[in-house]
Amino acid sequence: MAKEDRVKILLECPECGNRFYSTTKNRRNTRDKLKLKKYCKFCKKHTEHKEVKAK
């Protein structure tokens, strides 16, 4: 039951649209979309990556 609460997500750069960071989150604790500040190697700067669903 506890394993079903975690869902795999991808983080997308808002400037270039690349998706190369993946992580998991707990659906029960974090209902909102996740936003993390990450380095984008294509834009060559730190941007706030937003959550998109992984397939």
C-alpha positions in Angstrom: 0.0 0.0 0.0 2.8 2.5 0.8 4.5 1.9 -2.5 1.4 2.9 -4.4 1.6 6.4 -2.9 4.8 7.3 -4.6 4.6 8.3 -8.2 7.4 8.9 -10.8 7.6 12.4 -12.2 9.8 14.3 -14.6 11.0 17.9 -14.2 10.8 20.2 -17.2 12.8 23.4 -17.8 10.3 26.2 -18.6 12.7 28.0 -21.0 13.9 25.2 -23.3 11.3 22.5 -22.5 13.9 19.7 -22.0 13.0 17.0 -19.5 16.1 15.2 -18.1 15.6 15.2 -14.3 13.4 12.5 -12.9 12.3 11.9 -9.3 9.5 10.4 -7.2 7.0 12.1 -4.9 4.5 11.0 -2.3 1.0 11.8 -3.6 -0.5 11.9 -0.1 1.9 14.5 1.3 2.5 16.6 -1.8 -0.7 17.2 -3.7 0.5 20.3 -5.6 2.8 20.2 -8.6 6.4 20.1 -7.6 8.8 23.0 -8.4 12.5 22.7 -7.9 15.4 25.0 -8.8 17.8 22.9 -10.9 20.6 23.6 -13.3 19.7 23.2 -17.0 22.7 22.1 -19.0 21.1 23.3 -22.3 20.3 26.8 -21.1 23.5 26.8 -19.0 21.7 28.5 -16.0 19.6 27.6 -12.9 15.8 27.6 -13.6 12.7 26.6 -11.7 11.9 23.2 -13.2 8.2 22.1 -13.0 6.7 18.7 -12.6 5.2 16.8 -15.6 4.0 13.2 -15.6 6.4 10.4 -16.5 5.2 7.6 -18.8 
